Amino acid sequence: MSSFDVGVFAIRRRPGRETFEVRWRVAGRDGSRSFVSRALADGYRAELVCVARTGLAFAPGPGSLSRGPRRSRSR
């Protein structure tokens, strides 16, 4: 099941660590992913925001939150 109820939060520096965390919420379930640099975190956050604005559904399952949105990429 997919959801359009998506929230992407600001990047935060993880307390006590030198990593940056991108956080989001899909259908009431929180997810996050850590990055070693702010630039990488910002790029991932931008991708999440772009997908949410495009109107693609996010999958709220436990495995999908760690990877962010589910979408097909044609190459």
Secondary structure in CASP SS format (residue, H / E / C, confidence):
PFRMAT SS
TARGET T0000
AUTHOR 0000-0000-0000
METHOD secondary structure of the structure
MODEL  1
M C 1.00
S C 1.00
S E 1.00
F C 1.00
D C 1.00
V E 1.00
G E 1.00
V E 1.00
F C 1.00
A C 1.00
I C 1.00
R E 1.00
R E 1.00
R C 1.00
P C 1.00
G C 1.00
R C 1.00
E C 1.00
T C 1.00
F E 1.00
E E 1.00
V E 1.00
R E 1.00
W E 1.00
R E 1.00
V E 1.00
A C 1.00
G C 1.00
R E 1.00
D E 1.00
G E 1.00
S E 1.00
R E 1.00
S E 1.00
F E 1.00
V C 1.00
S C 1.00
R H 1.00
A H 1.00
L H 1.00
A H 1.00
D H 1.00
G H 1.00
Y H 1.00
R H 1.00
A H 1.00
E H 1.00
L H 1.00
V H 1.00
C H 1.00
V H 1.00
A H 1.00
R H 1.00
T H 1.00
G C 1.00
L C 1.00
A C 1.00
F E 1.00
A C 1.00
P C 1.00
G C 1.00
P H 1.00
G H 1.00
S H 1.00
L H 1.00
S H 1.00
R H 1.00
G C 1.00
P C 1.00
R C 1.00
R C 1.00
S C 1.00
R C 1.00
S C 1.00
R C 1.00
END
